[in-house]
Amino acid sequence: MEESEEREGIGMEIIESYLDSMLGKLPDTPELRKARNELLQMMEDKFGELIEEGKSENEAAGTVIAEFGNLEELAESLGLRELLGKREIPKNPGRVLSLEETERCLRDFTLRAVLTGIGLMLIIISPMAFFFSDELPLSDFSEDTLEMSFLFVLSALGGGFLIYASFLKKDWEFLKTDALSLGKDALDGLRARWEKDKTAITLCHAVGIALLILSPLPVVTELPREGFEISFFLLLVGIGVFFLILAAARRKIYKRIFRQSSCAPGEGSGGTGEAKSALSLEQGSPDRREGEAYGSRRDESGHSPEQAGMARTVLSCYWQTIGCIYLCWSFLSFDWGRTWLIFVVGAALFPFLRIMADRGI
């Protein structure tokens, strides 16, 4: 169990991405799939051994790539000699990112994640006034005004945040498909930034999940005060979604740059392409040449077929989930006259979630 958990880090993700990229230009045949599975198993075993010896994920990944990353040497044992001659070599050398560009990219995507999280949180909590207004000393007219104002103002603000956040991504569209090359300073800076941020990213993810799990408690326990249960339920869900989006978006940009970047031209020169890839991965990023091969395997939405399939699966059960929440909420609160508003919130969120899934956010 511990060994499998150790392999789930970014080091193993880099190794799998490198392997997919290394074999991506070969014809998809049963022999290739069998060879890939065998090679991946050997890489996983070696990676697990290195982790148990106390090496970091980046060091272990670099060692594994250095040992197994030369396709020419492995072709005979894997039965790929004939297929190897059919591999295409990308002509685009990739885009070079400086330290300043890398830092600006991380800042922009972090800001974008914050704005997206705030926007979705505001939309989720927008119906809150329908549930706590009864507890306020207001006339019927004032109560209706408060409820509708709260709903439309927060929904409009949330939509504005989401629209503005989408513009922050336009300068970085090339990250979806282009191979990247990082200078030594940029690569070292990115690695240092990741080591500094990964704990905070994991914490954000854990807090988000915890809030979603705890969100039904106000409804079940009628705390903190009768009449405010649903409002606190929506608030906890909104804050939980904010933390999950922030964690997922920040981790995603690190993975994307690591996966498609390599050392600057001249770093590790004098060896084969595989050797340069090993050097790059040992420092925390895959080879730009192989990164471009990975990019060519993506679908038109900019992310891998596996990610696209997962997004479609999640969205396919979206309304069923909304319906289940509606029924549970209604039977718990018996407030059938208001619980239908979850469909309003669901309809408002669905277009944005579909766009996020299509763009691989």
C-alpha positions in Angstrom: 0.0 0.0 0.0 2.7 2.4 1.0 4.7 1.6 -2.2 1.7 2.3 -4.4 1.0 5.6 -2.7 4.7 6.6 -3.2 4.3 6.0 -6.9 1.4 8.3 -7.3 3.5 11.5 -7.0 4.6 13.8 -9.7 7.8 11.7 -10.3 5.8 8.7 -11.6 3.5 11.0 -13.6 6.6 12.5 -15.3 7.9 8.9 -16.1 4.6 7.9 -17.6 4.3 11.1 -19.7 7.9 10.5 -20.9 7.1 6.9 -21.8 4.0 7.9 -23.7 5.9 10.6 -25.5 8.8 8.3 -26.3 6.5 5.7 -27.9 4.0 8.2 -29.3 5.5 8.4 -32.8 5.4 4.6 -33.3 2.5 2.8 -34.9 -0.1 1.7 -32.4 0.2 -2.1 -32.6 -0.4 -5.0 -30.1 3.4 -5.4 -29.9 3.8 -1.8 -29.0 1.2 -1.9 -26.3 2.7 -5.0 -24.8 6.2 -3.5 -24.9 4.9 -0.3 -23.3 3.3 -2.3 -20.4 6.5 -4.3 -19.8 8.7 -1.2 -19.9 6.3 0.8 -17.6 6.3 -2.1 -15.1 10.1 -2.1 -15.0 10.2 1.6 -14.6 7.6 1.5 -11.7 9.6 -1.2 -9.9 12.9 0.7 -10.3 11.1 4.0 -9.2 9.7 2.2 -6.1 13.2 0.9 -5.2 14.7 4.3 -5.4 12.0 5.9 -3.3 12.5 3.3 -0.6 16.2 4.1 -0.7 15.4 7.7 0.3 15.7 9.5 -3.0 13.3 12.3 -3.9 10.7 11.8 -6.6 12.6 14.0 -9.1 15.9 12.2 -8.4 14.2 8.8 -8.8 12.5 9.9 -12.0 15.8 11.1 -13.5 17.6 7.9 -12.6 14.8 5.7 -14.1 14.8 7.7 -17.3 18.6 7.5 -17.5 18.4 3.7 -17.2 15.4 2.9 -19.3 15.0 6.0 -21.5 17.2 5.0 -24.4 14.8 3.5 -26.9 17.6 2.4 -29.3 19.1 0.2 -26.6 15.8 -1.3 -25.5 14.4 -1.9 -29.0 15.9 -5.5 -29.4 14.7 -6.8 -26.0 11.2 -5.2 -26.4 10.8 -6.4 -30.1 10.5 -2.8 -31.4 13.5 -2.8 -33.8 11.3 -2.9 -36.9 8.8 -0.3 -35.6 11.6 2.0 -34.4 12.5 2.9 -37.9 9.1 4.4 -38.6 9.2 7.0 -35.8 8.9 10.6 -37.0 11.2 13.2 -35.6 9.5 16.5 -34.8 10.9 19.5 -36.6 9.8 22.2 -34.2 12.5 22.8 -31.6 10.0 24.3 -29.2 9.6 27.6 -27.4 12.2 28.9 -24.9 10.8 30.3 -21.7 12.8 32.6 -19.5 12.7 32.8 -15.7 10.6 35.9 -15.9 8.1 34.3 -18.3 7.8 31.2 -16.1 7.2 33.2 -13.0 4.6 35.4 -14.9 2.9 32.2 -16.1 2.6 30.8 -12.6 1.3 34.2 -11.3 -1.3 34.4 -14.1 -2.6 30.9 -13.7 -2.7 31.3 -9.9 -4.7 34.5 -10.3 -6.9 32.8 -12.8 -7.6 29.9 -10.4 -8.5 32.4 -7.6 -10.9 34.3 -9.8 -12.5 31.1 -11.2 -12.9 29.8 -7.6 -14.4 33.0 -6.4 -16.7 33.2 -9.4 -18.1 29.7 -8.8 -18.4 30.2 -5.1 -20.5 33.4 -5.6 -22.8 31.5 -8.0 -23.2 28.6 -5.6 -24.0 30.8 -2.6 -26.3 33.2 -4.6 -29.6 31.5 -3.5 -28.6 31.9 0.2 -31.0 34.8 0.9 -34.0 32.6 0.1 -33.2 30.6 3.2 -32.1 33.1 5.8 -34.4 36.0 4.9 -37.3 34.4 6.9 -35.3 34.9 10.0 -34.8 38.6 9.5 -37.4 41.2 10.6 -38.4 42.3 7.1 -41.7 42.9 5.3 -42.7 40.6 2.5 -41.7 43.2 -0.1 -38.3 43.8 1.5 -37.8 40.0 1.9 -38.5 39.4 -1.8 -36.3 42.3 -2.8 -33.4 41.0 -0.7 -33.8 37.5 -2.1 -33.8 38.4 -5.7 -31.1 41.1 -5.3 -28.8 38.6 -3.6 -29.4 36.0 -6.3 -28.9 38.2 -9.3 -26.1 40.4 -7.9 -23.9 37.5 -6.7 -24.6 35.5 -9.9 -23.6 38.5 -12.0 -20.5 39.0 -10.0 -19.6 35.4 -10.2 -20.1 35.4 -14.0 -17.9 38.5 -14.3 -15.1 36.8 -12.4 -15.3 33.7 -14.6 -15.3 35.8 -17.8 -12.3 37.9 -16.6 -10.4 34.8 -15.6 -10.9 33.3 -19.1 -9.0 36.3 -20.6 -5.9 35.6 -18.4 -5.3 32.3 -20.3 -5.1 33.7 -23.8 -1.4 34.6 -23.6 -0.6 31.0 -22.6 -2.6 29.0 -25.2 0.7 27.7 -26.6 1.2 25.6 -23.4 -1.5 23.2 -24.7 0.4 22.1 -27.7 3.9 23.6 -28.0 7.0 21.9 -26.8 8.9 24.1 -24.3 12.5 24.7 -23.4 13.6 26.2 -20.1 16.9 27.8 -19.3 18.9 26.5 -16.3 17.8 29.5 -14.1 14.1 29.0 -15.2 14.3 25.3 -14.6 15.9 25.6 -11.2 13.4 28.4 -10.2 10.5 26.2 -11.3 11.7 23.3 -9.3 12.3 25.4 -6.2 8.8 27.0 -6.6 7.2 23.5 -6.9 9.0 22.3 -3.8 7.7 25.3 -1.9 4.1 25.2 -3.2 3.3 21.5 -3.3 2.5 21.3 0.4 0.1 24.3 0.1 -1.5 22.8 -2.9 -2.1 19.5 -1.1 -3.4 21.3 1.9 -5.9 23.3 -0.3 -7.1 20.0 -1.9 -7.6 18.4 1.5 -9.4 21.4 2.9 -11.7 21.5 -0.1 -12.6 17.8 0.2 -13.2 18.1 4.0 -15.5 21.1 3.5 -17.6 19.2 0.9 -17.8 16.2 3.2 -18.8 18.3 6.2 -21.3 20.5 4.2 -24.4 18.5 5.1 -23.8 18.8 8.8 -25.6 22.2 9.3 -28.7 20.6 7.6 -28.6 17.4 9.7 -27.8 19.1 13.0 -29.7 22.3 12.5 -26.7 24.3 13.5 -25.6 27.0 14.0 -29.2 28.3 14.2 -32.5 27.0 12.9 -33.4 28.7 9.6 -29.7 29.1 8.6 -28.9 25.5 7.9 -29.2 25.6 4.1 -27.4 28.9 3.9 -24.4 27.4 5.7 -24.6 24.3 3.6 -24.3 26.4 0.4 -21.5 28.4 2.0 -19.5 25.3 2.9 -20.0 23.9 -0.6 -18.9 27.2 -2.2 -15.8 27.5 -0.1 -14.9 23.8 -0.7 -15.2 24.3 -4.5 -13.0 27.3 -4.3 -10.2 25.4 -2.6 -10.5 22.4 -4.9 -10.3 24.6 -8.0 -7.3 26.5 -6.6 -5.4 23.3 -5.8 -6.3 21.6 -9.1 -5.4 24.6 -11.3 -2.1 25.3 -9.6 -1.0 21.7 -9.8 -2.1 21.4 -13.4 0.1 24.3 -14.6 3.2 22.8 -12.9 2.5 19.4 -14.5 2.0 21.0 -17.9 5.2 22.9 -17.9 7.2 20.0 -16.5 5.7 17.6 -19.0 6.5 19.7 -22.1 9.8 21.4 -21.2 13.5 20.5 -21.2 16.9 22.0 -20.6 17.9 25.0 -22.6 19.8 24.4 -25.8 23.3 23.4 -24.9 22.4 21.9 -21.5 23.5 18.3 -21.5 24.8 18.6 -25.1 27.0 16.0 -26.5 24.7 13.1 -25.8 21.7 11.5 -27.4 18.2 12.9 -27.3 17.4 10.3 -24.7 20.3 11.4 -22.5 19.2 15.0 -22.7 15.7 13.9 -21.7 17.1 12.0 -18.7 19.0 15.1 -17.6 15.9 17.2 -17.9 13.7 14.8 -16.0 16.3 14.5 -13.3 15.9 18.2 -12.8 12.1 17.9 -12.9 10.9 18.3 -16.5 10.5 16.1 -19.6 12.3 16.6 -22.9 10.9 19.3 -25.2 11.1 16.9 -28.2 9.2 14.2 -26.4 6.8 16.9 -25.0 5.9 17.9 -28.5 5.2 14.2 -29.3 2.9 14.2 -26.3 1.2 17.4 -27.5 0.5 15.7 -30.9 -1.4 12.9 -29.0 -3.8 15.4 -27.5 -7.3 16.0 -28.8 -8.5 19.3 -30.2 -9.6 20.5 -26.7 -5.9 20.6 -25.6 -5.8 17.6 -23.2 -5.2 13.9 -23.5 -7.9 11.5 -24.6 -8.0 10.0 -21.1 -8.7 13.4 -19.6 -11.3 14.2 -22.2 -13.1 10.9 -21.5 -13.0 11.5 -17.8 -14.5 15.0 -18.3 -17.3 13.6 -20.5 -18.0 11.0 -17.8 -18.3 13.5 -15.1 -20.5 15.8 -17.1 -22.7 12.9 -18.2 -23.9 12.3 -14.6 -24.1 16.0 -13.7 -27.8 16.4 -13.8 -28.4 13.0 -12.1 -26.2 14.3 -9.3 -28.2 17.6 -9.1 -31.4 15.6 -9.0 -30.1 13.4 -6.1 -29.0 16.4 -4.2 -32.4 18.0 -4.7 -34.3 15.0 -3.4 -32.0 14.6 -0.4 -32.1 18.3 0.4 -35.9 18.4 0.0 -36.6 15.4 2.2 -34.2 16.7 4.9 -35.6 20.2 4.9 -39.2 19.6 3.6 -38.8 23.0 2.0 -40.0 22.0 -1.4 -40.9 25.5 -2.4 -37.3 26.6 -2.4 -35.2 23.5 -2.9 -36.0 23.7 -6.6 -33.5 26.6 -6.8 -30.7 24.1 -7.0 -31.7 23.5 -10.6 -31.2 27.3 -11.2 -27.7 27.1 -9.7 -27.0 23.9 -11.6 -28.1 25.4 -14.9 -25.9 28.5 -14.2 -22.8 26.3 -13.4 -23.2 23.8 -16.2 -22.0 25.9 -19.1 -18.9 27.1 -17.2 -18.1 23.5 -16.1 -18.4 22.3 -19.7 -16.1 25.0 -20.9 -13.6 24.2 -18.2 -13.7 20.5 -19.1 -13.3 21.3 -22.8 -10.3 23.5 -22.2 -8.7 21.1 -19.7 -8.8 23.5 -16.8 
